[in-house]
Amino acid sequence: MLRFARFVLVAAALSVASGVAVAQPVKLKWAHVYETSEPYHKWSVWAADEIKKRTGGRYEIAVFPASQLGKETDINQGLQLGTVDMIISGLSFAARTMPRIGVGYYPYTFRDGDHLVSWAKSGAFKELTDEYRQKTGIQITAMTYYGARHTTSNRDFKDCAGMKGLKIRVPDVPAYMALPKSCGANPTPIAFAEVYLALQNGTVEAQENPLTTIEAKKFYEVQKNVILTGHIVDSLATQVAPHVWTKLSDADKKTFTDVMQEAAAGATGDIKKREAELVDEFKKKGLNVHAVDRKGFQEAIMKNITLESMGYSKADWDKIQQIK
């Protein structure tokens, strides 16, 4: 009962002055793990305000950034538990329930961010999100480009063999372990909010994330090298909990979806722009930034870790490659 309490419009209270019944707005929680300085937060706040405007104030959405409502695993679970109402998060967590939806995490699947965005708008992707909603009740409304994931390290390397024995932080998701495992590194899962300290105190000597995240989390302060491995072109999925989505009218579903897709497009644009600027900026900060021959990394992954071993479908992967 309590789980749905926020979603029930409270019985109208009679105004003493006017005698007019006033319906109370539905209050919702939008959670993510990113800093307030990042586009994901800025555009989440914009979306919350825009949904309020477009629904005539019937929904009030509070945005909770920087893991305020829990780590990424927690907020994903919260969609089912009813502790959060909407989130932005990587599909790698959704893949724990439905492995094939994580196909884009197989390293070197996408050519670039535009390729990923095109896939997110495709019938092939809709097929996956429809199946995910049928399994979980969770509605994926939009996809935001998160950036190409690169490696930072206090030990420099220029090829796959150079990663051997490297203790590298990765999210607690098999897809992110594919590159380091294939190259003989030691992948170490650590919660996102704890990565800076782990790098600072030497618990790990490397990590991997997009350039924009490396900037936002200030990892450049505790790392010497940026190696442009570009191994995963990553994204964030805007997701609405089943206890919310099933209560929305068709008109409100369209409003939520339209606004969330506009927000995703805005954040994607901001990320692309900043990503293009950061190589030079990191060099100015004194970091060693260099490209690598990605072919060797890709060959090692394909040799050691198959799509099927990660629960992905080759047919889904082939559909991505066919998108131009």
N, C-alpha and C positions, 0 to 999 in steps of 0.2 A: 504493500500500500504506500509506504513512505517513498518508495522508488519512483512512483508516478505522481507524487504529491505536487511537485513543482510544475507538472504539466497540466494540472487541472485548473481551469480558470475559476478563481475563487468566486463564490456567490456574490453578486453585485451588492456593493454597499450603498445605502441611500445617502445622498448628500443632503445635509441639513439645509444648506443654502438654496439648492436648486431642486431637490427632490429627484434628481436624475441618477439612475443606476450607473456606476462606473466599474467596468471590468478591470481587474488587476492584470498587468502584463505577465507573460510566462518568462521566468528567469532561467537562463541556461548558462552552463560553464563550458568554455572553450579552452583546452589545455595544450601546451606544447613545451618543449625542453630548450628552446632557443632564447638568446639574449634579446633584451628590448631594443638593442641597436640594430638588430638584423631585419631584413625586409619581411621575413615570415611573420614577425610580430607586428610590424607596422601595418601590413596588409590584413592580418587577422583582426586588428582593431578597426581598421577601415570597414571590413566586412560586417563586423558586429554592429557598427553604427549604421551601415547601409541597410542591413536587414531590418533594423528598428524603424528606419525611415520608410522603407518600402512596404512595411506591414502596418503602418500607422501606429507604431508604438506597441504593438501586441506582443513583441518579443524583446527582451532585454538580455543581451549576451555579455557576460564578463569574461575577459581574456586573462588567462593565468600563464605567464611565460616562465622560462628558466627553471623548469622542473618544480614549480611551486606546488603542483598537485601530484607530484611523484615522478620517478624516472620513466623513461620511455616504455618499458615493460609495464609499469604500473598504469599509465594512462591508457595504454591499449587494452589492458584488462578492465579498466574502468568503464569502457564503453558497454561491456556486458554486465558489469556489476551495478551500473547506474550511478557511479560516483562522478563521472564526467559525461557531458552530452555531445561534445564534438572535439576532435583533435586534428592536428596535422602531424603526420608521422610517416616514416618510410614503410613501404610495402613488405619489407623483410619481416616485419612483425606479423603482418597479415598472413604471410607465407607459412607461419607456424601452424596455422589452422588449415590453409589451403595452399600447399607447396607450389603449385603451378603458377599462382599469381605473382610469384617472385622471380619469374624467368628473366626479367630485365637486370637482375643482379648478377647473372653469370658474367664474369669479367669479359670486357671488350665486346659486349653485345651491341651497344649503340655507337654510331659514328660520332655523334655529338648531341648537344642539347636539343637542337631542332628535330633530330631523328626521334628522340624520346618523346617530345611534345606531339609529333605527328602520330606516333603509336598510341599515345594517350587519347587521341581523338578518333581512333580507328574502331571499326567493328570488332576486330580481334580483341581489343582491350575491353570493349563493352561486354563481350561474351564472358570474360574473366570476372569483371565486377558484378555482373548479374549472378553468376554462379556463387561468388563470395557472399552476396546479399542473401541468396537462398540458404546458404550454409549457416550464416551468422546473424542475419538481420541488419548488419551494418551497411550503410549506403556510402559508397565512395563517390563524391560529387565533383572533385577536381584534382588535377595533378600539377604540381609546381616543380620546375627545374631546380634542383638542389646544387648542381655543379658536378664537374668531373673530379673524382677522388684521386688525390695525389698523396705521396708519402713524405713525411718530414722525419728527420733522423739526426742523431748526433754522430752517427757513423755514416760516412758517405758511401754510396755504391752507384754503379752505373749499369749493372745488368742483374739478371735473376740470381746468378751464382753469388753475387755480392751481398745478397740478403741472408745467406746461410748463417744460422745461429742468432740472427737479429731478434731481440725481444721487442715485439711491436704490439701496441694496444690496438685491439679491434672491438667493434660492438659484439655482443654475445649472440651472434647470428652466423650460421655456417657459411653463407655467401661471402662474407667479408674475410673469412679465413682462407678462401681458395688461393689467393695470390701468395700470401706468406707461406702457407703449407707447401705449395707447389715449388717454392724456391728454397725450402729448407729453413725458413725462419721459425721463430717461436711465437705464434699469435697468442695474445693474452687478453681475454675479455675484461674490460673495466668499464663501469658506468660512465656515461658521457660527462656528467657533472664533475667527475673525479679525475679526468684525464690530465688537466694542467698540473695538478699536484703530483700525480704519478710520474710525469715527465720531469718535473722539478726535482723530485727526491730520488730519481733513478730507478724506480720500480720497473719502468720500461724505458727503452732508449729511442723509441720511434712510435709514430701513430700515422693514420691515414684519414684524410678528410678533404673536402673541396677547399680551394684557396680562400674563399669568403669565410668559411668556418675557421680556418687557421687564423685569419685576421680577427674575427669576432671573439674567439676564445683566447686570443693572444698566445697561441702555441709558439709563435715565432720568437717569443721572449725566452723560451727554454729549449729551443732546437737550433741547430746550426745549418742544416741542409734541407732544401726542398727539392725532392726528386719527382719529376713530372711523369709519374707512371700512368696516370689517366686510366686506371684499371676498371673503374665502374663509373658510368654516367648515371648519377643518382637523382632521385626525385622524392617529393613528399606528397602523400595522399591526404586530401581533406576528407574526413570521415564523420558521419553522423550516426549516433547510437540508435539502436533499434527502438528503444523506449521513446525516442524523439521522433524518428522518421515515420513510424507507423501512426503517429498521432497527427501528423501534418496533413492538411488538405492538399489536394492536387495543386491548387494555386500557390500555396505556401511552399510546397516542394519545389516548384519551378522558381520561386523567388530565391530560396536558399541556394539552389543549384546555380542560378544565373549569377548571383552575387559572389559565390565562392569561386566560380570559374573566372570572373573578372578579377578577383583578388589574386588568384593563382597566376594569371597573365601579368598582372602588375609586378608581383614578386619575381617572376621569371625574368622580366625585363631588367629589373634592378640587379639581379644576380649576374646575368650575362654581362651587363655593363661593368660591374665591379670586378668580375672575374678577369676581364680583359686588361684591367689596369694593374693587377696585383703582382705580376711577375716583376715588373720594373720597381714597384714599391718595396717588395721584399729585398730586392738586390740593393736598393738604397739603404735599407736597414742593416746591411752587412751580411745577409744570408747568402749562401752558395745555392743558386737555383740553376738546375740544368735539366735538359731533356734526356730521354733514354730511348734506345731502340725497343719499342714495345713488342715487336714481333717475338723476341725471345721469351718474354714474360707470357705472352699468349700461348706460345707453343708448349711451354711447361705446364700451363693450366690444362690445356686440352689433352695433354698426355697423362696427367695425374688425376684429374677430376672431371668426370663426365657430367653432362647435363642431367642425365637420368639419376646419377648418384645423389644429386641434390634435390631430387623430387620435381625437376622441371621436365617439360615436354619438348622434345625436338621439334614437333609440329608447331608449337607456339613460338619457339625461337626462330624457325624458318619464316613464319609470318612477319616477324619483326624485320628480318633481313630483306623481305620483299618490299617494305615501305621505302619509298624514295623521297 
